[in-house]
Amino acid sequence: MKQSKLFTKTSKTFPKDEVSKNAQLLIRAGFINKEMAGVYSFLPLGLRVLNKISDIVRDEMNKVGGQEVYMTVLQSPEAWQKSGRWSDEVVDNWFKTHLKNGSEVGLGFTHEEALTALLKRFVSSYKDLPFYPYQIQEKFRNETRAKSGIMRGREFFMKDLYSFSRSKKEHDEFYEKIKQSYLNVFTRVGLGDRTYITFASGGTFSKYSHEFQTVTEAGEDIIYIDKEKNIAINQEVYIDEVIKDLGLDKEKMIKAKAVEVGNIFSLGYKFSEALNLTYKDEAGKEELVYMGSYGIGPSRLMGAVAEILSDEKGMVWPESIAPFRVHLISLNKDEEAEKIYDELVGAGIEVLFDDRDVRAGEKFADSDLIGIPYRVVVSEKSLGQGGLEIKKRNQVESEIIAKEKILEKIK
Amino acid sequence: MKQSKLFTKTSKTFPKDEVSKNAQLLIRAGFINKEMAGVYSFLPLGLRVLNKISDIVRDEMNKVGGQEVYMTVLQSPEAWQKSGRWSDEVVDNWFKTHLKNGSEVGLGFTHEEALTALLKRFVSSYKDLPFYPYQIQEKFRNETRAKSGIMRGREFFMKDLYSFSRSKKEHDEFYEKIKQSYLNVFTRVGLGDRTYITFASGGTFSKYSHEFQTVTEAGEDIIYIDKEKNIAINQEVYIDEVIKDLGLDKEKMIKAKAVEVGNIFSLGYKFSEALNLTYKDEAGKEELVYMGSYGIGPSRLMGAVAEILSDEKGMVWPESIAPFRVHLISLNKDEEAEKIYDELVGAGIEVLFDDRDVRAGEKFADSDLIGIPYRVVVSEKSLGQGGLEIKKRNQVESEIIAKEKILEKIK
């Protein structure tokens, strides 16, 4: 894409009430716009990143047999009344509104109830199970405070997968499998080295749930990490009993601030019982379906990347989720640059081509702020030295390469 | 995908209150679920169709220079108060809710205000214009009656593109260009032969707006068509003056029921004036931006296809938007069918493989209901005759082809 056509621009400023680093940076770089506290729109560069994160999550969900669906935002009370979660006294962050006929409806903050109710249409026999519907779409939570940028939105993107199994045993096997999928996701988006599977409080049906916590000063959670074993404990269950139960040594645990980038939870019969989702087993006996839920927030993940993979000049996107792979910069050498642009795009490489009529210093500063992995400069100087100047965003040194070598270098 | 793993099933029934043919059919085939009147979730088969329609729309928007964004559902009153559209007396189908601090927010039913306000961040000079942001996402309208299935939802998918131009002349050129994009979309989704560009009422800045109306008994609009000239007039402006103005002959106009599948509109200075979106021209003079908006509803389009491209047995999807290209049916020949399945999938063809342990009659009925373009049967009989039985959903005759010929036939 040609930068002269991109409708967003970088900026030195951000809204005065924006206190989070991730949103400040992403607003300045033109990736997002703040509509109100905790509510951000995604502009062309930002939407490209968000879609790449979602595609990685989607790929991992498909690999474990997930089937994608799109549930509705508008939720009628019925199923939620059965599960006991309709009341604002039980769930205090509902957004609710009314149909013309006066009926109250809510905006989905999660979809266990909706999926469980829906599946009553399709489940009758043990042969129908197990299965794993998932959704990647916006959810709504009426947060009292929303000060963490896109890491905690009132309106935010979630991937939620729900598992429907015949038994605890079948459930447990899937649960172990999806743990690995989650680790794959965090590795693929560039946060693998500082994301820990973290023991958190469970429920009626499991001793613990598991969170995936990424270490960052911007996090709202406190975790205790055992670096050797590569696991952590959430502060809420960091007690001697749990430490002992997990075979960990308090002396070795390191305290850190972290953001919860994923969460997996054994729901057991909580929703299937409330909504009467049953199947007939091999012997014809009616049994309740055993459920689990598994969340990752693509927009929160993007915020965590912005907090962590950035420096004083701007974003440093990992190649897997960068809005473009190459930032091609022409310094008064538009004709030569245009040829390189056509060659790269022709080879299927995503290029942002800075063809704007602005000073070199502005182009370099913008390039650092936007944070595309490869910067390729075409200038009088580079051509004089035999070709193109190429520099990776996460490295200091640049090098000159011959024009013919560009594809080989970038691929 | 193996049908035994697909969590949805076909059904002979649909909710009693569902009066629209499109929703009845899509519910029975397992494409959608009715959550409440006018509110439908999209299940795996339905989401595949919806995504294919959206991808066609996206492709056509990108071709005219569109840049995709994602705007927020939650809307704060400010910009809408300036345009005069916040009041429920002016716009009677708002959904509104409240933040914890008591502030009222609305659920976006369109995004002219939000985009115009956003662009004040980026537009200052004539060099910044023109550009064309667009969005494909859910919108919300508090409809009093919602009886047309996914053709008129309270929650529905919209593509809206907004044009921001320097002058009426620049705007008019783009307006003509996007007319053609719209016709391309309707042709590509299989409705080209019965979709008419239709003159409808304009506004302060244009004599007419243009709708794209698809002829169907399920439509809520009345249009008058001149088949020779391939254009139509919406009933609301079907008066002698307009007929004469367009050079049409009342005698030749044919009355028909139709559904509005697209709409393009010259907004002029309506929103740029209200929100003070200006730019400096070449002479440094402050000018208002000239705007237009262009809508297509992917979910409504899917509903229109369901109404029109279906028969008494079920859906007859066009190849471009079918959930799968091939419905492979094994009649007790799973091993042979599995090989064909692997071959087709390996060649990048989307296949739904009916490997279920059910009667042949049920498989055929389900296949007709789901409506995938190519049905390929592997049975004792087909193998005895030398291979596979292949039949197109929109044809009556089947033929036997050698197993080796399958790829060539399907591609």
Chai-1 contact restraints between the chains, C-beta under 6 A:
chainA,res_idxA,chainB,res_idxB,connection_type,confidence,min_distance_angstrom,max_distance_angstrom,comment,restraint_id
A,F7,B,Q67,contact,1.0,0.0,6.0,A-B,restraint_1
A,F7,B,F122,contact,1.0,0.0,6.0,A-B,restraint_2
A,F7,B,F131,contact,1.0,0.0,6.0,A-B,restraint_3
A,T8,B,F122,contact,1.0,0.0,6.0,A-B,restraint_4
A,K9,B,F122,contact,1.0,0.0,6.0,A-B,restraint_5
A,N33,B,L118,contact,1.0,0.0,6.0,A-B,restraint_6
A,E35,B,T72,contact,1.0,0.0,6.0,A-B,restraint_7
A,M36,B,S76,contact,1.0,0.0,6.0,A-B,restraint_8
A,V39,B,T72,contact,1.0,0.0,6.0,A-B,restraint_9
A,V39,B,L74,contact,1.0,0.0,6.0,A-B,restraint_10
A,S41,B,M71,contact,1.0,0.0,6.0,A-B,restraint_11
A,S41,B,T72,contact,1.0,0.0,6.0,A-B,restraint_12
A,F42,B,Y70,contact,1.0,0.0,6.0,A-B,restraint_13
A,L43,B,V69,contact,1.0,0.0,6.0,A-B,restraint_14
A,P44,B,Q67,contact,1.0,0.0,6.0,A-B,restraint_15
A,L47,B,E68,contact,1.0,0.0,6.0,A-B,restraint_16
A,L47,B,Y70,contact,1.0,0.0,6.0,A-B,restraint_17
A,Q67,B,F7,contact,1.0,0.0,6.0,A-B,restraint_18
A,Q67,B,P44,contact,1.0,0.0,6.0,A-B,restraint_19
A,E68,B,L47,contact,1.0,0.0,6.0,A-B,restraint_20
A,V69,B,L43,contact,1.0,0.0,6.0,A-B,restraint_21
A,Y70,B,F42,contact,1.0,0.0,6.0,A-B,restraint_22
A,Y70,B,L47,contact,1.0,0.0,6.0,A-B,restraint_23
A,M71,B,S41,contact,1.0,0.0,6.0,A-B,restraint_24
A,T72,B,E35,contact,1.0,0.0,6.0,A-B,restraint_25
A,T72,B,V39,contact,1.0,0.0,6.0,A-B,restraint_26
A,T72,B,S41,contact,1.0,0.0,6.0,A-B,restraint_27
A,T72,B,E155,contact,1.0,0.0,6.0,A-B,restraint_28
A,V73,B,E155,contact,1.0,0.0,6.0,A-B,restraint_29
A,L74,B,V39,contact,1.0,0.0,6.0,A-B,restraint_30
A,L74,B,E155,contact,1.0,0.0,6.0,A-B,restraint_31
A,S76,B,M36,contact,1.0,0.0,6.0,A-B,restraint_32
A,F95,B,T97,contact,1.0,0.0,6.0,A-B,restraint_33
A,T97,B,F95,contact,1.0,0.0,6.0,A-B,restraint_34
A,T97,B,T97,contact,1.0,0.0,6.0,A-B,restraint_35
A,K100,B,N142,contact,1.0,0.0,6.0,A-B,restraint_36
A,K100,B,T144,contact,1.0,0.0,6.0,A-B,restraint_37
A,L118,B,N33,contact,1.0,0.0,6.0,A-B,restraint_38
A,F122,B,F7,contact,1.0,0.0,6.0,A-B,restraint_39
A,F122,B,T8,contact,1.0,0.0,6.0,A-B,restraint_40
A,F122,B,K9,contact,1.0,0.0,6.0,A-B,restraint_41
A,F131,B,F7,contact,1.0,0.0,6.0,A-B,restraint_42
A,N142,B,K100,contact,1.0,0.0,6.0,A-B,restraint_43
A,T144,B,K100,contact,1.0,0.0,6.0,A-B,restraint_44
A,E155,B,T72,contact,1.0,0.0,6.0,A-B,restraint_45
A,E155,B,V73,contact,1.0,0.0,6.0,A-B,restraint_46
A,E155,B,L74,contact,1.0,0.0,6.0,A-B,restraint_47
